[in-house]
């Protein structure tokens, strides 16, 4: 009859074979799901604080080398400076804050610390951390508690040093460090920030037994 056509078994078989081949190749092209990342376990943390130039980073490096149990030194300032050099929008925000001797939003700092802790654990199974330059404000502590409450704060180590010694150290460091915050104007701002925002946190932690 007009309009009728014969369904050839060979054609049908060829069509089904082609469809199966396309389906198989499509499955091959799909990216394989990545294995779930290992969750960072509960960690032990020591906060290392003190005025700018007090030697926090130097002492943490020595402690990292000498303490038993595998401790990792993380510098909040170094993490922020590394992010600043990334060239992104977040880096620009951090850059402006640091250049003015101001504190970076706590949520940013805590996220960078969390990322660094995860990286250290995945690389070396590290669960003990010396966190240098944190916390510097009550906002820092609140952000930490919100995101990192499960980790144990063993204690806070506070380095004290006369202001005139610190200024001398920072000015000398500024001759070779290339850091925009190692100049006398920003140094004074950083001291003011430390006195107004960081010292009250240290005092409260001392009262709370930290």
N, C-alpha and C positions, 0 to 999 in steps of 0.2 A: 504494500500500500504506500501511497505517497507520504513522505515524512518519516516512514519507518526506516530503521537502520539495523544492521546486524551487529550484535555485540560479540566481537571476536575474543575467544578465551585467551589467546596469546596477548592481545592488547590489554585485556584486563589484568593479566598476570604481570605484564611489563609495568603498568601503572602502579600496581600495588608494590612491586619491588622498588620502583623509583621513590615512592612515598616513604617506604621503610628506610631507604638509604638517606633521604633528606632528613628524616627524623633523627637518625643515628648521628649524622654529621652535625646537626644542630645541637645535639646534646654534647658533642665533643667541643663545640665552640663556646659553650657556656663556661664561665670561670668557675673553678672549683672553690667551694666555700673554704675560707680560711679556718684553721683550727682555733678553737676558743682560747683566748689568752689566759695565762695563769694568773689567778687572782693574788694580789699582794697580801700576804698574811699579816697578822697583827705584829707590829714592830716595836722596838724600844728606841726612844728618842731622847737625846739630851740637847736642850736649847743652849746655845753659846752666845752670850750678849755682852754688851759693853759699848763705850763711846767709839766714834769713828777713829781708827788708828790705834785702838787698844791692843791689837795683835791677835784678834780672834782667829783670823785665817791661818796665821803662822802657827799658833798653838794647836789648832785643830789638825793641821797637817802632821805635826809631831805626834799627837794623840792617835791619829789614824794609823801611823806606822807602829806605835808601841803598845796600844791596848790589845789584850787578847780578845778573841771572840769575833774578830772581823768587823770593825766599825768603818763606816763610810762617811767622809766629810762632804757635806753639801752646803755651799754658800748661797744664801738667798740673793745677795748682791750680784754674785757672778752669774747666777741663772737669769736674773733680770737683765744684766748687761748683754748676755748672749742673745736673749730674745730681742733686745733693742737693736742689735746688729743684724737681725733677720730682715729688716727693711719693710716689714709689714705694718699695718695700722696699729696693732698692739704694741709693736716696738716703738712707734712714734710717741705713743702715750707714755710709755715707760721712760723714754729718752727725755721728754719734757719734765717729768716729775723729778728724775734724778738730777738733771742739770740745775733745777731750782732748789735742790736740797730738800724736796718734799717726799712724803711716803707714797709708794705706789699702792693702788687699790688692793686690799687684802685678798680678794678673791683671785686676782691674777697671781700673786705671790704663792698662795697655797696651792693653786693648780700646777704651777711650775715645780714646786717641791714634790707634789704627788707624782708628777710625771718622772722626775729624777729618781725618786724612790722606787718606782716601778721598774725603771731601766736598770738600776743597780741590782734589784732582786732577780730580774730575768737574766742578767749577765753573770752574777756571782752568787746568787742566793743570799744576798745581804739583807739582814733584817735589823741591824743596829745602825743608827744614824746620829751623827753630830751635825746639828743644823745651826749654822753660823749666821748671825745677823737677824735672827727671828726668835720671838716676836718683838716688834718695836712699838706696838700700840695695842690698846684694848680691842680695836677693830681687828687686828691681826689675830688675837687670841679667840675672838668670837668666830672668825672665819675658819680657824683651825678646828675648833670644837664642832662646828657645823659639818665639816667635810672629813675630819680625821680623828674623830673622838675615840675610835676603837684602838688607836695606837697609845702605848704607855709612855708618858713623860716621866723619865727616871728622875731628872732634876734639871735645874737651870744653873749654868755656870756663868758667873758675871765677872768680867775683867774690869778692874778699876785702875785708872791712870790719871795723873795730873793733866789738866787741860793744856798747859803750855808745852808739855812733852808731846801730847797728841798732835798739836798744831805743827810742831817742828817735824814730826814724823811724816805727816801728810804732805807738807810743803816739799820735803825732800823726795817723797815718793812721786809727787806730781812732776818732778823733773824728768822722769823716765816712764811713768805709767801710761801717759796719754789719756788719762781719765779726766773727763770734763768737770768732775766734782772735786778734783784735787787742786783747788785754788782758794785763796784766803776768803773770798766772799761766800762761796758755797760752803766752805768748812765751817764758818760761823753759823750759817743757817742750819747745817747738820747738827752742830752742838746744841743749838736752840731746840731743834726738833727732839733730840735725844733727852734733853732736860725736861721738856714739856710733856712728851708723849711716852717715851720709853722707860724712864725711871719709875713713874707710877706703876707700870706693869710689873717691873721687877719687884717693887715693894709689895704689891698685892700677892704675887706668887710666893714671896718669902713668908707672908702671913698665912698663906694657904698650905705651907709645907712643901712647896715645889722648889 
